[in-house]
Amino acid sequence: MDKLRLLQLSSEQLKGDYKYLSRQLRWLSWRGFPLKFIPAGFHQDNLVAIDLKYSNLEQVWMESQ
């Protein structure tokens, strides 16, 4: 998924390491995001829009970014 720029998920649980998602990701819509925080390995440098409605998110990061 090297050049993936848009990703839309709905109540999905991904297995594995989030660092393998594209660094080119610009837009993420993940309704029902299952985690309580965004994993440290998830690259957010190029994200312009993020939609995590109906998620379990309690805090953005577990560690400072």
PDB file with SEQRES, HELIX, SHEET and CRYST1 records, atoms N, CA, C and O in Angstrom:
SEQRES   1 A   65  MET ASP LYS LEU ARG LEU LEU GLN LEU SER SER GLU GLN          
SEQRES   2 A   65  LEU LYS GLY ASP TYR LYS TYR LEU SER ARG GLN LEU ARG          
SEQRES   3 A   65  TRP LEU SER TRP ARG GLY PHE PRO LEU LYS PHE ILE PRO          
SEQRES   4 A   65  ALA GLY PHE HIS GLN ASP ASN LEU VAL ALA ILE ASP LEU          
SEQRES   5 A   65  LYS TYR SER ASN LEU GLU GLN VAL TRP MET GLU SER GLN          
HELIX    1 AA1 TYR A   18  TYR A   20  5                                   3    
SHEET    1 AA1 3 LEU A   6  SER A  10  0                                        
SHEET    2 AA1 3 TRP A  27  ARG A  31  1                                        
SHEET    3 AA1 3 ALA A  49  ASP A  51  1                                        
CRYST1    1.000    1.000    1.000  90.00  90.00  90.00 P 1           1          
ATOM      1  N   MET A   1       0.825  -1.195   0.000  1.00  0.00           N  
ATOM      2  CA  MET A   1       0.000   0.000   0.000  1.00  0.00           C  
ATOM      3  C   MET A   1       0.864   1.251   0.000  1.00  0.00           C  
ATOM      4  O   MET A   1       0.542   2.222   0.685  1.00  0.00           O  
ATOM      5  N   ASP A   2       1.927   1.245  -0.737  1.00  0.00           N  
ATOM      6  CA  ASP A   2       2.874   2.360  -0.725  1.00  0.00           C  
ATOM      7  C   ASP A   2       2.301   3.693  -1.182  1.00  0.00           C  
ATOM      8  O   ASP A   2       2.648   4.729  -0.616  1.00  0.00           O  
ATOM      9  N   LYS A   3       1.429   3.697  -2.194  1.00  0.00           N  
ATOM     10  CA  LYS A   3       0.937   4.947  -2.757  1.00  0.00           C  
ATOM     11  C   LYS A   3      -0.511   5.237  -2.415  1.00  0.00           C  
ATOM     12  O   LYS A   3      -1.127   6.117  -3.015  1.00  0.00           O  
ATOM     13  N   LEU A   4      -1.056   4.509  -1.463  1.00  0.00           N  
ATOM     14  CA  LEU A   4      -2.440   4.706  -1.037  1.00  0.00           C  
ATOM     15  C   LEU A   4      -2.607   6.105  -0.452  1.00  0.00           C  
ATOM     16  O   LEU A   4      -1.844   6.507   0.426  1.00  0.00           O  
ATOM     17  N   ARG A   5      -3.604   6.846  -0.938  1.00  0.00           N  
ATOM     18  CA  ARG A   5      -3.832   8.210  -0.449  1.00  0.00           C  
ATOM     19  C   ARG A   5      -5.156   8.372   0.273  1.00  0.00           C  
ATOM     20  O   ARG A   5      -5.287   9.233   1.142  1.00  0.00           O  
ATOM     21  N   LEU A   6      -6.129   7.560  -0.075  1.00  0.00           N  
ATOM     22  CA  LEU A   6      -7.437   7.615   0.561  1.00  0.00           C  
ATOM     23  C   LEU A   6      -7.763   6.249   1.130  1.00  0.00           C  
ATOM     24  O   LEU A   6      -7.571   5.235   0.459  1.00  0.00           O  
ATOM     25  N   LEU A   7      -8.252   6.210   2.357  1.00  0.00           N  
ATOM     26  CA  LEU A   7      -8.618   4.941   2.979  1.00  0.00           C  
ATOM     27  C   LEU A   7      -9.909   5.139   3.755  1.00  0.00           C  
ATOM     28  O   LEU A   7     -10.015   6.034   4.594  1.00  0.00           O  
ATOM     29  N   GLN A   8     -10.889   4.294   3.465  1.00  0.00           N  
ATOM     30  CA  GLN A   8     -12.170   4.351   4.156  1.00  0.00           C  
ATOM     31  C   GLN A   8     -12.483   2.968   4.703  1.00  0.00           C  
ATOM     32  O   GLN A   8     -12.566   1.996   3.952  1.00  0.00           O  
ATOM     33  N   LEU A   9     -12.655   2.889   6.015  1.00  0.00           N  
ATOM     34  CA  LEU A   9     -12.972   1.634   6.690  1.00  0.00           C  
ATOM     35  C   LEU A   9     -14.192   1.854   7.572  1.00  0.00           C  
ATOM     36  O   LEU A   9     -14.483   2.979   7.978  1.00  0.00           O  
ATOM     37  N   SER A  10     -14.899   0.773   7.863  1.00  0.00           N  
ATOM     38  CA  SER A  10     -16.057   0.863   8.738  1.00  0.00           C  
ATOM     39  C   SER A  10     -16.047  -0.319   9.692  1.00  0.00           C  
ATOM     40  O   SER A  10     -16.260  -1.462   9.287  1.00  0.00           O  
ATOM     41  N   SER A  11     -15.800  -0.034  10.950  1.00  0.00           N  
ATOM     42  CA  SER A  11     -15.795  -1.041  12.024  1.00  0.00           C  
ATOM     43  C   SER A  11     -14.878  -2.218  11.714  1.00  0.00           C  
ATOM     44  O   SER A  11     -15.243  -3.370  11.949  1.00  0.00           O  
ATOM     45  N   GLU A  12     -13.687  -1.934  11.186  1.00  0.00           N  
ATOM     46  CA  GLU A  12     -12.713  -2.976  10.871  1.00  0.00           C  
ATOM     47  C   GLU A  12     -11.629  -3.022  11.929  1.00  0.00           C  
ATOM     48  O   GLU A  12     -11.262  -1.996  12.502  1.00  0.00           O  
ATOM     49  N   GLN A  13     -11.124  -4.205  12.184  1.00  0.00           N  
ATOM     50  CA  GLN A  13      -9.996  -4.410  13.090  1.00  0.00           C  
ATOM     51  C   GLN A  13      -8.834  -4.898  12.234  1.00  0.00           C  
ATOM     52  O   GLN A  13      -8.884  -6.009  11.707  1.00  0.00           O  
ATOM     53  N   LEU A  14      -7.790  -4.089  12.087  1.00  0.00           N  
ATOM     54  CA  LEU A  14      -6.634  -4.489  11.298  1.00  0.00           C  
ATOM     55  C   LEU A  14      -5.668  -5.271  12.174  1.00  0.00           C  
ATOM     56  O   LEU A  14      -5.460  -4.939  13.341  1.00  0.00           O  
ATOM     57  N   LYS A  15      -5.086  -6.304  11.600  1.00  0.00           N  
ATOM     58  CA  LYS A  15      -4.075  -7.096  12.307  1.00  0.00           C  
ATOM     59  C   LYS A  15      -2.717  -6.724  11.745  1.00  0.00           C  
ATOM     60  O   LYS A  15      -2.588  -6.417  10.560  1.00  0.00           O  
ATOM     61  N   GLY A  16      -1.727  -6.753  12.581  1.00  0.00           N  
ATOM     62  CA  GLY A  16      -0.385  -6.423  12.135  1.00  0.00           C  
ATOM     63  C   GLY A  16       0.025  -5.040  12.599  1.00  0.00           C  
ATOM     64  O   GLY A  16      -0.589  -4.451  13.488  1.00  0.00           O  
ATOM     65  N   ASP A  17       1.070  -4.543  11.981  1.00  0.00           N  
ATOM     66  CA  ASP A  17       1.660  -3.271  12.387  1.00  0.00           C  
ATOM     67  C   ASP A  17       1.134  -2.127  11.517  1.00  0.00           C  
ATOM     68  O   ASP A  17       1.100  -2.245  10.292  1.00  0.00           O  
ATOM     69  N   TYR A  18       0.734  -1.049  12.127  1.00  0.00           N  
ATOM     70  CA  TYR A  18       0.180   0.098  11.413  1.00  0.00           C  
ATOM     71  C   TYR A  18       1.241   0.845  10.613  1.00  0.00           C  
ATOM     72  O   TYR A  18       0.899   1.681   9.777  1.00  0.00           O  
ATOM     73  N   LYS A  19       2.510   0.563  10.849  1.00  0.00           N  
ATOM     74  CA  LYS A  19       3.570   1.249  10.110  1.00  0.00           C  
ATOM     75  C   LYS A  19       3.560   0.868   8.631  1.00  0.00           C  
ATOM     76  O   LYS A  19       4.201   1.539   7.821  1.00  0.00           O  
ATOM     77  N   TYR A  20       2.844  -0.198   8.265  1.00  0.00           N  
ATOM     78  CA  TYR A  20       2.792  -0.631   6.876  1.00  0.00           C  
ATOM     79  C   TYR A  20       1.731   0.112   6.063  1.00  0.00           C  
ATOM     80  O   TYR A  20       1.656  -0.062   4.846  1.00  0.00           O  
ATOM     81  N   LEU A  21       0.922   0.925   6.706  1.00  0.00           N  
ATOM     82  CA  LEU A  21       0.005   1.777   5.948  1.00  0.00           C  
ATOM     83  C   LEU A  21       0.833   2.837   5.224  1.00  0.00           C  
ATOM     84  O   LEU A  21       1.898   3.226   5.704  1.00  0.00           O  
ATOM     85  N   SER A  22       0.363   3.293   4.100  1.00  0.00           N  
ATOM     86  CA  SER A  22       1.104   4.227   3.262  1.00  0.00           C  
ATOM     87  C   SER A  22       1.475   5.517   3.997  1.00  0.00           C  
ATOM     88  O   SER A  22       0.671   6.080   4.740  1.00  0.00           O  
ATOM     89  N   ARG A  23       2.689   5.960   3.776  1.00  0.00           N  
ATOM     90  CA  ARG A  23       3.125   7.259   4.313  1.00  0.00           C  
ATOM     91  C   ARG A  23       2.516   8.396   3.492  1.00  0.00           C  
ATOM     92  O   ARG A  23       2.562   9.556   3.903  1.00  0.00           O  
ATOM     93  N   GLN A  24       1.943   8.062   2.325  1.00  0.00           N  
ATOM     94  CA  GLN A  24       1.321   9.042   1.441  1.00  0.00           C  
ATOM     95  C   GLN A  24      -0.155   9.263   1.766  1.00  0.00           C  
ATOM     96  O   GLN A  24      -0.823  10.052   1.097  1.00  0.00           O  
ATOM     97  N   LEU A  25      -0.666   8.582   2.778  1.00  0.00           N  
ATOM     98  CA  LEU A  25      -2.080   8.676   3.135  1.00  0.00           C  
ATOM     99  C   LEU A  25      -2.453  10.121   3.458  1.00  0.00           C  
ATOM    100  O   LEU A  25      -1.839  10.756   4.315  1.00  0.00           O  
ATOM    101  N   ARG A  26      -3.482  10.635   2.749  1.00  0.00           N  
ATOM    102  CA  ARG A  26      -3.936  12.022   2.934  1.00  0.00           C  
ATOM    103  C   ARG A  26      -5.269  12.100   3.658  1.00  0.00           C  
ATOM    104  O   ARG A  26      -5.526  13.039   4.411  1.00  0.00           O  
ATOM    105  N   TRP A  27      -6.114  11.103   3.422  1.00  0.00           N  
ATOM    106  CA  TRP A  27      -7.476  11.145   3.966  1.00  0.00           C  
ATOM    107  C   TRP A  27      -7.807   9.791   4.558  1.00  0.00           C  
ATOM    108  O   TRP A  27      -7.673   8.767   3.887  1.00  0.00           O  
ATOM    109  N   LEU A  28      -8.238   9.778   5.808  1.00  0.00           N  
ATOM    110  CA  LEU A  28      -8.600   8.542   6.488  1.00  0.00           C  
ATOM    111  C   LEU A  28      -9.984   8.694   7.105  1.00  0.00           C  
ATOM    112  O   LEU A  28     -10.222   9.605   7.898  1.00  0.00           O  
ATOM    113  N   SER A  29     -10.883   7.810   6.743  1.00  0.00           N  
ATOM    114  CA  SER A  29     -12.198   7.734   7.362  1.00  0.00           C  
ATOM    115  C   SER A  29     -12.319   6.322   7.925  1.00  0.00           C  
ATOM    116  O   SER A  29     -12.377   5.348   7.174  1.00  0.00           O  
ATOM    117  N   TRP A  30     -12.355   6.223   9.227  1.00  0.00           N  
ATOM    118  CA  TRP A  30     -12.411   4.914   9.884  1.00  0.00           C  
ATOM    119  C   TRP A  30     -13.489   4.966  10.949  1.00  0.00           C  
ATOM    120  O   TRP A  30     -13.207   5.191  12.126  1.00  0.00           O  
ATOM    121  N   ARG A  31     -14.707   4.758  10.531  1.00  0.00           N  
ATOM    122  CA  ARG A  31     -15.843   4.766  11.452  1.00  0.00           C  
ATOM    123  C   ARG A  31     -15.781   3.533  12.331  1.00  0.00           C  
ATOM    124  O   ARG A  31     -15.669   2.414  11.830  1.00  0.00           O  
ATOM    125  N   GLY A  32     -15.851   3.726  13.610  1.00  0.00           N  
ATOM    126  CA  GLY A  32     -15.773   2.616  14.550  1.00  0.00           C  
ATOM    127  C   GLY A  32     -14.338   2.169  14.800  1.00  0.00           C  
ATOM    128  O   GLY A  32     -14.091   0.987  15.041  1.00  0.00           O  
ATOM    129  N   PHE A  33     -13.390   3.104  14.746  1.00  0.00           N  
ATOM    130  CA  PHE A  33     -11.975   2.803  15.030  1.00  0.00           C  
ATOM    131  C   PHE A  33     -11.911   2.051  16.361  1.00  0.00           C  
ATOM    132  O   PHE A  33     -12.367   2.578  17.375  1.00  0.00           O  
ATOM    133  N   PRO A  34     -11.354   0.825  16.387  1.00  0.00           N  
ATOM    134  CA  PRO A  34     -11.485  -0.043  17.559  1.00  0.00           C  
ATOM    135  C   PRO A  34     -10.525   0.228  18.717  1.00  0.00           C  
ATOM    136  O   PRO A  34     -10.754  -0.259  19.824  1.00  0.00           O  
ATOM    137  N   LEU A  35      -9.458   0.992  18.489  1.00  0.00           N  
ATOM    138  CA  LEU A  35      -8.446   1.183  19.532  1.00  0.00           C  
ATOM    139  C   LEU A  35      -8.743   2.386  20.419  1.00  0.00           C  
ATOM    140  O   LEU A  35      -9.521   3.264  20.047  1.00  0.00           O  
ATOM    141  N   LYS A  36      -8.121   2.421  21.591  1.00  0.00           N  
ATOM    142  CA  LYS A  36      -8.323   3.524  22.529  1.00  0.00           C  
ATOM    143  C   LYS A  36      -7.354   4.678  22.282  1.00  0.00           C  
ATOM    144  O   LYS A  36      -7.553   5.779  22.796  1.00  0.00           O  
ATOM    145  N   PHE A  37      -6.308   4.427  21.497  1.00  0.00           N  
ATOM    146  CA  PHE A  37      -5.368   5.474  21.113  1.00  0.00           C  
ATOM    147  C   PHE A  37      -4.786   5.131  19.752  1.00  0.00           C  
ATOM    148  O   PHE A  37      -4.843   3.977  19.328  1.00  0.00           O  
ATOM    149  N   ILE A  38      -4.226   6.123  19.060  1.00  0.00           N  
ATOM    150  CA  ILE A  38      -3.620   5.901  17.753  1.00  0.00           C  
ATOM    151  C   ILE A  38      -2.231   5.311  17.985  1.00  0.00           C  
ATOM    152  O   ILE A  38      -1.440   5.895  18.724  1.00  0.00           O  
ATOM    153  N   PRO A  39      -1.912   4.160  17.367  1.00  0.00           N  
ATOM    154  CA  PRO A  39      -0.627   3.505  17.589  1.00  0.00           C  
ATOM    155  C   PRO A  39       0.554   4.376  17.161  1.00  0.00           C  
ATOM    156  O   PRO A  39       0.448   5.141  16.202  1.00  0.00           O  
ATOM    157  N   ALA A  40       1.672   4.262  17.867  1.00  0.00           N  
ATOM    158  CA  ALA A  40       2.858   5.063  17.587  1.00  0.00           C  
ATOM    159  C   ALA A  40       3.401   4.800  16.183  1.00  0.00           C  
ATOM    160  O   ALA A  40       3.966   5.712  15.579  1.00  0.00           O  
ATOM    161  N   GLY A  41       3.254   3.594  15.645  1.00  0.00           N  
ATOM    162  CA  GLY A  41       3.784   3.264  14.329  1.00  0.00           C  
ATOM    163  C   GLY A  41       2.951   3.777  13.174  1.00  0.00           C  
ATOM    164  O   GLY A  41       3.339   3.606  12.018  1.00  0.00           O  
ATOM    165  N   PHE A  42       1.815   4.402  13.451  1.00  0.00           N  
ATOM    166  CA  PHE A  42       0.933   4.894  12.396  1.00  0.00           C  
ATOM    167  C   PHE A  42       1.405   6.276  11.947  1.00  0.00           C  
ATOM    168  O   PHE A  42       1.348   7.233  12.720  1.00  0.00           O  
ATOM    169  N   HIS A  43       1.873   6.382  10.698  1.00  0.00           N  
ATOM    170  CA  HIS A  43       2.409   7.644  10.166  1.00  0.00           C  
ATOM    171  C   HIS A  43       1.275   8.587   9.800  1.00  0.00           C  
ATOM    172  O   HIS A  43       0.395   8.246   9.010  1.00  0.00           O  
ATOM    173  N   GLN A  44       1.311   9.778  10.385  1.00  0.00           N  
ATOM    174  CA  GLN A  44       0.252  10.766  10.166  1.00  0.00           C  
ATOM    175  C   GLN A  44       0.779  12.053   9.556  1.00  0.00           C  
ATOM    176  O   GLN A  44       0.063  13.052   9.483  1.00  0.00           O  
ATOM    177  N   ASP A  45       2.031  12.028   9.118  1.00  0.00           N  
ATOM    178  CA  ASP A  45       2.678  13.251   8.645  1.00  0.00           C  
ATOM    179  C   ASP A  45       1.942  13.935   7.501  1.00  0.00           C  
ATOM    180  O   ASP A  45       1.884  15.165   7.472  1.00  0.00           O  
ATOM    181  N   ASN A  46       1.379  13.189   6.561  1.00  0.00           N  
ATOM    182  CA  ASN A  46       0.743  13.767   5.380  1.00  0.00           C  
ATOM    183  C   ASN A  46      -0.781  13.804   5.462  1.00  0.00           C  
ATOM    184  O   ASN A  46      -1.441  14.207   4.504  1.00  0.00           O  
ATOM    185  N   LEU A  47      -1.341  13.390   6.585  1.00  0.00           N  
ATOM    186  CA  LEU A  47      -2.802  13.383   6.719  1.00  0.00           C  
ATOM    187  C   LEU A  47      -3.354  14.808   6.708  1.00  0.00           C  
ATOM    188  O   LEU A  47      -2.868  15.685   7.422  1.00  0.00           O  
ATOM    189  N   VAL A  48      -4.363  15.012   5.895  1.00  0.00           N  
ATOM    190  CA  VAL A  48      -5.042  16.302   5.817  1.00  0.00           C  
ATOM    191  C   VAL A  48      -6.395  16.209   6.518  1.00  0.00           C  
ATOM    192  O   VAL A  48      -6.836  17.161   7.161  1.00  0.00           O  
ATOM    193  N   ALA A  49      -7.053  15.047   6.389  1.00  0.00           N  
ATOM    194  CA  ALA A  49      -8.360  14.839   7.008  1.00  0.00           C  
ATOM    195  C   ALA A  49      -8.400  13.473   7.672  1.00  0.00           C  
ATOM    196  O   ALA A  49      -7.907  12.485   7.128  1.00  0.00           O  
ATOM    197  N   ILE A  50      -8.995  13.438   8.857  1.00  0.00           N  
ATOM    198  CA  ILE A  50      -9.153  12.181   9.580  1.00  0.00           C  
ATOM    199  C   ILE A  50     -10.536  12.179  10.227  1.00  0.00           C  
ATOM    200  O   ILE A  50     -10.905  13.118  10.931  1.00  0.00           O  
ATOM    201  N   ASP A  51     -11.290  11.121   9.981  1.00  0.00           N  
ATOM    202  CA  ASP A  51     -12.648  10.990  10.503  1.00  0.00           C  
ATOM    203  C   ASP A  51     -12.713   9.676  11.276  1.00  0.00           C  
ATOM    204  O   ASP A  51     -12.660   8.602  10.678  1.00  0.00           O  
ATOM    205  N   LEU A  52     -12.824   9.753  12.578  1.00  0.00           N  
ATOM    206  CA  LEU A  52     -12.881   8.574  13.440  1.00  0.00           C  
ATOM    207  C   LEU A  52     -14.191   8.538  14.227  1.00  0.00           C  
ATOM    208  O   LEU A  52     -14.192   8.221  15.417  1.00  0.00           O  
ATOM    209  N   LYS A  53     -15.296   8.859  13.573  1.00  0.00           N  
ATOM    210  CA  LYS A  53     -16.595   8.857  14.242  1.00  0.00           C  
ATOM    211  C   LYS A  53     -16.923   7.473  14.774  1.00  0.00           C  
ATOM    212  O   LYS A  53     -16.542   6.456  14.194  1.00  0.00           O  
ATOM    213  N   TYR A  54     -17.626   7.457  15.872  1.00  0.00           N  
ATOM    214  CA  TYR A  54     -18.092   6.224  16.516  1.00  0.00           C  
ATOM    215  C   TYR A  54     -16.931   5.310  16.914  1.00  0.00           C  
ATOM    216  O   TYR A  54     -17.071   4.088  16.930  1.00  0.00           O  
ATOM    217  N   SER A  55     -15.796   5.910  17.232  1.00  0.00           N  
ATOM    218  CA  SER A  55     -14.618   5.118  17.597  1.00  0.00           C  
ATOM    219  C   SER A  55     -14.527   4.929  19.107  1.00  0.00           C  
ATOM    220  O   SER A  55     -15.301   5.505  19.872  1.00  0.00           O  
ATOM    221  N   ASN A  56     -13.570   4.111  19.514  1.00  0.00           N  
ATOM    222  CA  ASN A  56     -13.275   3.885  20.927  1.00  0.00           C  
ATOM    223  C   ASN A  56     -12.141   4.785  21.408  1.00  0.00           C  
ATOM    224  O   ASN A  56     -11.631   4.599  22.513  1.00  0.00           O  
ATOM    225  N   LEU A  57     -11.747   5.749  20.599  1.00  0.00           N  
ATOM    226  CA  LEU A  57     -10.616   6.624  20.896  1.00  0.00           C  
ATOM    227  C   LEU A  57     -10.847   7.388  22.200  1.00  0.00           C  
ATOM    228  O   LEU A  57     -11.850   8.085  22.359  1.00  0.00           O  
ATOM    229  N   GLU A  58      -9.905   7.245  23.123  1.00  0.00           N  
ATOM    230  CA  GLU A  58      -9.958   7.965  24.404  1.00  0.00           C  
ATOM    231  C   GLU A  58      -8.875   9.033  24.491  1.00  0.00           C  
ATOM    232  O   GLU A  58      -9.063  10.080  25.110  1.00  0.00           O  
ATOM    233  N   GLN A  59      -7.742   8.750  23.862  1.00  0.00           N  
ATOM    234  CA  GLN A  59      -6.657   9.723  23.824  1.00  0.00           C  
ATOM    235  C   GLN A  59      -5.945   9.536  22.486  1.00  0.00           C  
ATOM    236  O   GLN A  59      -5.883   8.424  21.962  1.00  0.00           O  
ATOM    237  N   VAL A  60      -5.410  10.625  21.937  1.00  0.00           N  
ATOM    238  CA  VAL A  60      -4.863  10.557  20.592  1.00  0.00           C  
ATOM    239  C   VAL A  60      -3.630   9.667  20.534  1.00  0.00           C  
ATOM    240  O   VAL A  60      -3.570   8.764  19.699  1.00  0.00           O  
ATOM    241  N   TRP A  61      -2.646   9.895  21.397  1.00  0.00           N  
ATOM    242  CA  TRP A  61      -1.432   9.083  21.414  1.00  0.00           C  
ATOM    243  C   TRP A  61      -1.163   8.584  22.815  1.00  0.00           C  
ATOM    244  O   TRP A  61      -1.470   9.257  23.798  1.00  0.00           O  
ATOM    245  N   MET A  62      -0.581   7.389  22.899  1.00  0.00           N  
ATOM    246  CA  MET A  62      -0.176   6.845  24.191  1.00  0.00           C  
ATOM    247  C   MET A  62       1.098   7.553  24.661  1.00  0.00           C  
ATOM    248  O   MET A  62       1.274   7.810  25.852  1.00  0.00           O  
ATOM    249  N   GLU A  63       1.996   7.869  23.693  1.00  0.00           N  
ATOM    250  CA  GLU A  63       3.244   8.566  23.994  1.00  0.00           C  
ATOM    251  C   GLU A  63       3.253   9.886  23.235  1.00  0.00           C  
ATOM    252  O   GLU A  63       2.505  10.040  22.270  1.00  0.00           O  
ATOM    253  N   SER A  64       4.080  10.840  23.646  1.00  0.00           N  
ATOM    254  CA  SER A  64       4.133  12.119  22.953  1.00  0.00           C  
ATOM    255  C   SER A  64       4.692  11.932  21.552  1.00  0.00           C  
ATOM    256  O   SER A  64       5.526  11.056  21.323  1.00  0.00           O  
ATOM    257  N   GLN A  65       4.234  12.752  20.618  1.00  0.00           N  
ATOM    258  CA  GLN A  65       4.650  12.655  19.214  1.00  0.00           C  
ATOM    259  C   GLN A  65       5.491  13.845  18.849  1.00  0.00           C  
ATOM    260  O   GLN A  65       5.944  13.955  17.709  1.00  0.00           O  
TER     261      GLN A  65                                                      
END                                                                             
